[in-house]
Structure formats: structure tokens, C-alpha cells
Amino acid sequence: QLHLTVSEKNELTKSLEMVQKELQEKESEIKKEIAEYKERLLQAEKEHQDALTEAKQKNEVEIEACQDKMNLLEHYISSQKLEIELLKSNKEELSNSLKEANQTLGELLKTKVR
């Protein structure tokens, strides 16, 4: 009986050792996979951050270009408004001069008819 029990114990010990070895191998495998996934995740995060940085810089350049264009347009509009005011003033002066010329012409025609 003792011999049988010792034999069973030895078999169970061997079996336990095999299971422990398999578990250690599996744990090692899983740790390796986790490390690989972490590395891939870090790489993906880096690529994502690089893409964000590049997009941000591109947007900043585009925004600056648009602001420059807007400033140019505002300056152009301002100069056009000044031009319009000048033309209105000139038109008014010409209109007044034309009225005066017509009055003078009318007076001359009246004096000529007499």
C-alpha cells in the first residue's frame, strides 16, 4: 500500500511539475505577446501624434495664409471705399460746375438775344 501511495505521489508530482512547466511556458508566451502589443501600441500612438502635429502645423500655415489674404482684401476694400468717396466728391464738383456753366450759358444766350 505504501509503495502504491509513494508511486502515485511520484506520478502526481511529475504531473504537477509538467503542468507547472506548461503554465510557466504559457505565462512566458503571454508576457511576450503583451510586450509586442505594448510596442505596437506605442508605435501607433507615436504615428498618431506625428500625424496630429503635422496636421496642426499645416492648419496653422493655412490659417496664416488666409489671415494674410483677408488683410490684403480689407486693405483693398478700404482703398476702394476711399476711391469711391473721391469719385463721389469729383462727381459733385463736376455737377456743380456743369450747373454753373449752364447758368452762365443761359445768361449769355439771354444777353445775346437782346
ABEGO torsion letter per residue (X at the ends): XAAAAAAAAAAAAAAAAAAAAAAAAAAAAAAAAAAAAAAAAAAAAAAAAAAAAAAAAAAAAAAAAAAAAAAAAAAAAAAAAAAAAAAAAAAAAAAAAAAAAAAAAAAAAAAAAX
